[in-house]
Amino acid sequence: MTFVRVKLRLERLLPGETLVVRLNAGEPLRNVPRSARAEGFEVAELGPENEGGRVHRLRIGRRAAG
């Protein structure tokens, strides 16, 4: 369900724009980046928000036209 919400927002991005998503460890962290790549988006950043944290920060971008 998490990727469905992310995908709805990604579809509104213009080329060159990025979306920052906070994900809990576990299934969302495994599935959202993989699904975004499969849909043709660029995973620009992925890592924990703080040391030892269970929440991760994911930055996904729409590739610039050209």
N, C-alpha and C positions, 0 to 999 in steps of 0.2 A: 504493500500500500504506500510505503514511503516514496518509492520511485514514481508512482503515478502522480503524486502531488508535485514532485520535483520536475517531472517531464512536462506537466501543464505549464509550469513557470518557464522552463527552458524554451518551449515553443514560442514564447513571446519575446525572447532575446533577439536583438538585432546583431548582425555580424560584428564581431569585435567586442561585444559585451560579455560580462561574466556574471555568474550567480554564485553566491557563497551560501553553503548549506552546512548546518551543524548536524552531525550524525552520531547516534549512540553506537558503541562498539557492538559487534555481533553481526547479525544478518543485514541490517541496513548498511553497515560499513563495507560488507563484502559485495552486496548486490548493487547499490546505487552507482558507484564508480564504474563497475563492469557494464551495467546497462546503459549508462551515459555514453561510454565509448562505443558500444554496439549501435547506438542511435546516431553516431557521427559527431558527438561533442568531444571537446578536448578537456581532459582532466588536468588542470594546470597546477593544482596544489592539493595535497592530502596529508594530514598529520594531526596529532593530538593538539587540542587547544592549550593544554598545560601538561607538565610532566606527570606521568602516571594517571592522567585523566581518562575517563571512559568516553568523553565527548570529543569527536574529531571534527576538524574543519575541512571542508571540501570546496574547492573553487573550480567551477565548470565553466567553460567558455564556448561560445559559438565561433567557429573559425571565420576570420575576416574574408570577405569575398575577394576573389582575385586569383 
